[in-house]
Amino acid sequence: MRPIFTIADREFRSLVTAPLGYVVMTFFLFVSGIFFIAPLQANIANIRYVVGNTTIWLVFLLPALTMRLLAEEKKTGTIELLMTSPVTETQVVIGKYLGVLAYYALMLFSTAQFVFVLGMVRKSDANPIFPTYTGLILLAATLVTLTFAALQESRTLSIITALLGAGTLVCTGFAAVQMGEWGPALSGYLGLFLLGAVFLAIGVLASGLTKNQIIAWVSTAAVLLLLTVLISWLTRDIPATAPALAASPNAGDYASFGIEWFKFAFLHILQALSLQATLENFAQGVLDMRDLVLYASLIGASLFFAVRGLTTSRSA
């Protein structure tokens, strides 16, 4: 396990200190902030709009984090040096995946400010010092100390960062309870984290199949668009139940009736694979075991094939 955490720590530190990491996080906060402020201007204080509307931007942002993980190593030849060390292909893939996943968790953590603001808006008579102002100060302090800890590789600063982060999460919990809808808020963030975990796993797979970072980014974004936007568009108007097909004009024509049944079954299978639909369930506070199984299957399959691809390229 030590090699995995060593690789993950290296990848996480590189993203925290690299310009790419700052650009992705800044753009993510900017976009999510827009979807947070817009409903507030319409007197709608709900975290659901942030959860539901950031998906399309994650489709393009998260591949930017994964495109270099293995592709850059292959292009520069450092992957050969890495593989000569006492680590396996599985440890390399999982370590890099956990590193970028931790950075994505940091991106979500930085949006805790929305929960603090909503808690204050939904309950204007509450004391603004705790948890709102206290949480915002702790959040800012956590991000600043984390950056210095990554730059200096200081164990002391890392411990301080962990304590500040824990304090921020405590304040976030109080703010969510104060907001009155802590269930949907918690499940919504869980859904965003799991959705990002799927996106990143697919990105790791794409990065492991090519030496070109642009190709890795484009291929990842294309697959993610298929699993979110395209499937949602294709399944927007389908019958809820199969018996509804019997009343269609083509019911008397057995060939057409069979095509309708096939279309019905195919679209419902696609709907079950729609990541956008599963995220909407999380945003509404609905935890469905089928959604969790879908996420776990996509993550496991992507990482498995990434390991197999790295093994094949190493043997070649």
matplotlib code that plots the C-alpha trace (Angstrom):
import matplotlib.pyplot as plt

x = [0.0, 2.9, 3.8, 0.2, 0.1, 3.5, 2.4, -0.9, 0.8, 3.2, 0.3, -1.8, 1.1, 1.9, -1.7, -1.8, 1.3, 1.0, -0.7, -3.0, -4.5, -5.1, -6.7, -9.1, -10.1, -10.6, -12.7, -14.7, -15.4, -16.3, -18.8, -20.3, -20.5, -22.6, -25.1, -25.1, -25.8, -28.3, -31.0, -30.4, -31.3, -34.6, -35.0, -34.3, -31.9, -31.1, -27.8, -29.5, -28.9, -25.2, -25.2, -27.3, -25.7, -22.0, -22.0, -21.5, -18.5, -16.9, -17.1, -14.5, -12.6, -11.8, -10.2, -7.7, -6.6, -6.2, -4.9, -1.3, -1.2, 0.0, 0.3, 3.0, 4.9, 4.8, 5.8, 8.8, 9.9, 9.6, 7.1, 9.9, 11.9, 8.9, 8.1, 11.7, 11.2, 9.6, 6.0, 3.4, 1.1, -1.8, -0.1, 0.8, -2.7, -4.4, -1.9, -2.3, -6.0, -6.2, -4.0, -6.2, -9.3, -8.0, -7.5, -11.1, -12.3, -10.4, -12.3, -15.6, -14.4, -13.7, -17.4, -18.4, -18.7, -22.0, -23.4, -22.3, -24.1, -27.2, -27.4, -27.3, -29.8, -32.3, -32.1, -31.4, -32.0, -29.1, -25.8, -23.6, -20.3, -20.8, -20.9, -20.9, -18.0, -16.0, -16.4, -15.4, -12.2, -11.3, -11.9, -9.6, -7.0, -7.2, -6.6, -3.7, -1.9, -2.5, -0.6, 2.3, 2.3, 2.5, 5.3, 7.5, 6.5, 6.1, 4.6, 3.7, 1.8, 0.0, -1.2, -2.4, -4.2, -5.9, -7.1, -8.3, -10.1, -11.8, -13.0, -14.3, -16.3, -17.8, -18.9, -20.3, -22.4, -23.8, -24.5, -26.3, -28.5, -29.2, -30.1, -32.9, -32.1, -29.0, -30.1, -30.3, -27.2, -25.2, -26.4, -25.9, -22.2, -21.9, -23.3, -20.9, -18.0, -19.0, -19.7, -16.3, -14.7, -16.2, -15.1, -11.5, -11.4, -12.4, -9.8, -7.0, -8.0, -7.8, -4.5, -3.1, -4.0, -2.1, 1.0, -0.8, -2.4, -4.8, -6.0, -6.5, -8.5, -10.7, -11.4, -12.3, -14.6, -16.3, -17.0, -18.3, -20.6, -22.0, -22.7, -24.3, -25.7, -26.2, -27.9, -30.1, -31.2, -31.9, -34.0, -35.9, -39.2, -39.7, -42.8, -42.6, -44.0, -44.1, -47.9, -48.1, -46.7, -49.7, -51.9, -49.6, -50.8, -48.2, -49.5, -51.3, -48.2, -46.0, -42.8, -43.3, -44.5, -41.3, -39.2, -41.1, -40.4, -36.7, -36.6, -38.3, -35.9, -32.8, -33.7, -34.4, -31.0, -29.5, -31.5, -30.1, -26.6, -27.3, -25.0, -27.0, -30.1, -28.3, -26.9, -30.5, -31.5, -28.6, -29.6, -33.1, -31.8, -32.5, -29.9, -30.5, -28.3, -28.5, -26.8, -24.0, -23.5, -23.3, -20.7, -18.6, -18.8, -17.7, -14.8, -13.7, -13.9, -12.0, -9.1, -9.0, -8.5, -6.1, -3.9, -4.2, -3.3, -0.2, 0.8, 0.5, 2.5, 5.2, 5.5, 5.7]
y = [0.0, 2.4, 2.7, 3.6, 6.4, 7.6, 8.0, 9.5, 12.0, 13.0, 13.5, 15.5, 17.8, 18.4, 19.4, 21.7, 23.5, 23.4, 26.2, 23.6, 22.7, 26.4, 27.0, 24.1, 24.9, 28.6, 27.9, 25.3, 27.8, 30.5, 28.3, 26.8, 30.3, 31.5, 28.6, 29.4, 33.1, 33.0, 31.1, 33.5, 36.4, 34.7, 34.2, 30.4, 29.3, 25.7, 23.8, 21.5, 24.0, 23.9, 20.1, 19.7, 22.4, 21.8, 18.4, 19.7, 21.7, 18.7, 16.9, 19.3, 20.3, 16.9, 15.4, 18.3, 16.8, 13.3, 13.8, 14.0, 11.3, 8.5, 10.1, 12.5, 9.7, 7.7, 10.7, 11.7, 8.1, 8.5, 5.7, 3.2, 4.6, 4.4, 0.8, -0.3, 0.7, -1.9, -1.0, -2.8, -1.5, -1.7, 0.4, 3.0, 3.3, 3.3, 5.7, 8.3, 7.9, 8.4, 11.5, 13.2, 12.1, 13.7, 17.0, 16.8, 16.3, 19.5, 21.3, 20.2, 21.1, 24.6, 25.0, 24.6, 28.4, 27.9, 25.9, 28.7, 31.4, 29.3, 28.6, 32.3, 33.2, 30.5, 31.5, 35.2, 35.5, 33.0, 34.1, 34.9, 34.4, 30.6, 28.7, 31.1, 33.5, 30.9, 28.3, 30.8, 31.7, 28.1, 27.2, 30.0, 29.0, 25.4, 26.2, 28.5, 26.2, 23.3, 25.1, 25.9, 22.3, 21.0, 23.4, 22.8, 19.2, 20.0, 17.4, 20.0, 22.1, 19.0, 18.3, 21.9, 21.7, 18.5, 20.1, 23.2, 21.0, 19.1, 22.3, 23.5, 20.3, 20.7, 24.2, 22.9, 20.3, 23.0, 25.2, 22.4, 21.7, 25.4, 25.5, 23.0, 20.6, 18.8, 15.5, 16.7, 18.8, 15.8, 13.4, 16.0, 16.4, 12.7, 12.4, 15.0, 13.2, 9.8, 11.3, 13.0, 9.7, 8.0, 10.8, 10.7, 6.9, 7.1, 9.9, 7.7, 4.9, 7.3, 8.8, 5.3, 4.5, 7.3, 9.4, 12.5, 14.6, 16.4, 13.0, 11.9, 15.0, 14.8, 11.1, 11.4, 14.4, 12.6, 9.5, 11.7, 13.6, 10.3, 9.1, 12.4, 14.7, 12.4, 9.6, 12.1, 13.6, 10.2, 9.0, 12.3, 11.0, 7.2, 5.4, 4.8, 1.3, -1.3, -1.8, 1.7, 0.3, -1.9, 1.2, 2.6, 2.8, 0.1, -2.5, -4.4, -4.7, -7.4, -6.2, -2.6, -3.8, -5.7, -2.7, -0.6, -3.2, -3.3, 0.5, 0.6, -1.9, -0.3, 3.2, 2.0, 0.3, 3.6, 5.5, 3.1, 4.1, 7.9, 9.5, 12.7, 10.9, 9.3, 12.7, 14.1, 11.4, 12.3, 16.0, 15.2, 13.2, 9.8, 7.1, 4.3, 1.2, 0.8, 4.2, 3.2, -0.1, 1.7, 4.1, 1.3, -0.8, 2.1, 3.0, -0.6, -1.4, 1.8, 1.2, -2.5, -1.7, 1.1, -1.5, -4.0, -1.3, -0.3, -3.9, -4.5, -1.4, -2.4, -5.9, -4.5]
z = [0.0, 0.6, -3.1, -3.9, -1.3, -2.3, -6.0, -4.9, -2.7, -5.5, -8.0, -5.4, -4.5, -8.2, -8.9, -5.8, -6.9, -10.7, -12.8, -14.3, -11.0, -10.2, -13.6, -13.3, -9.7, -10.5, -13.5, -11.5, -8.7, -11.2, -13.0, -9.9, -8.4, -11.3, -10.8, -7.1, -7.4, -10.3, -8.2, -5.2, -7.4, -8.0, -4.3, -4.6, -2.0, -2.9, -3.4, -6.0, -8.8, -8.3, -8.2, -11.3, -13.6, -13.0, -14.7, -18.2, -17.1, -15.3, -18.6, -19.9, -16.8, -15.2, -18.4, -18.1, -14.8, -16.1, -19.6, -18.5, -15.8, -18.0, -21.5, -20.3, -18.6, -21.8, -24.0, -21.9, -21.2, -17.4, -17.4, -18.1, -15.2, -13.0, -14.0, -13.2, -9.6, -7.3, -8.2, -10.2, -13.0, -10.6, -8.0, -10.6, -11.9, -8.6, -7.1, -9.8, -9.7, -6.0, -6.3, -8.8, -7.0, -3.8, -5.7, -7.0, -3.5, -2.6, -5.4, -3.9, -0.4, -1.6, -2.5, 1.2, 1.1, -0.7, 2.2, 4.7, 2.6, 2.1, 5.8, 6.6, 3.8, 4.9, 8.5, 8.6, 12.4, 13.2, 14.6, 11.5, 13.5, 13.8, 11.6, 8.6, 9.3, 11.3, 8.5, 5.8, 7.7, 8.4, 4.7, 3.5, 6.1, 5.0, 1.4, 2.1, 4.5, 2.2, -0.6, 1.7, 3.0, -0.6, -1.6, 1.5, 2.0, 5.7, 8.0, 10.6, 8.0, 6.8, 10.3, 10.7, 7.4, 8.4, 11.7, 9.8, 7.3, 10.0, 11.6, 8.3, 7.8, 11.3, 10.5, 7.2, 9.0, 11.3, 8.3, 6.5, 9.5, 9.8, 6.1, 6.8, 3.9, 5.0, 3.5, -0.2, 0.3, 1.7, -1.0, -3.7, -2.8, -2.6, -6.1, -7.4, -5.8, -7.2, -10.6, -10.6, -9.6, -12.6, -14.9, -13.5, -13.9, -17.5, -17.9, -16.5, -19.0, -21.9, -20.7, -20.5, -24.1, -25.8, -25.6, -26.7, -24.0, -26.4, -27.7, -24.1, -23.3, -26.4, -26.1, -22.4, -23.0, -25.9, -23.8, -20.9, -23.3, -24.4, -20.9, -19.8, -22.5, -25.4, -23.4, -21.6, -25.0, -26.5, -23.5, -22.9, -24.5, -23.8, -22.4, -18.7, -19.0, -21.7, -21.9, -23.3, -26.5, -27.1, -27.7, -30.4, -34.0, -35.0, -32.5, -35.2, -37.3, -35.7, -37.3, -36.2, -32.9, -32.4, -33.4, -30.9, -28.1, -29.1, -29.1, -25.7, -24.2, -25.7, -24.5, -21.0, -20.9, -22.0, -19.4, -16.7, -17.9, -17.9, -15.4, -15.6, -14.4, -11.5, -10.4, -10.4, -8.0, -5.6, -5.9, -4.8, -1.8, -3.3, -2.8, -5.1, -4.9, -8.6, -9.0, -6.6, -8.5, -11.8, -10.5, -8.9, -12.1, -14.3, -12.0, -11.6, -15.3, -16.3, -13.9, -14.8, -18.5, -17.7, -15.8, -18.7, -21.2, -19.2, -18.8, -22.6, -23.4, -20.9, -22.4, -25.9]

ax = plt.figure().add_subplot(projection="3d")
ax.plot(x, y, z, "-o")
ax.set_aspect("equal")
plt.show()
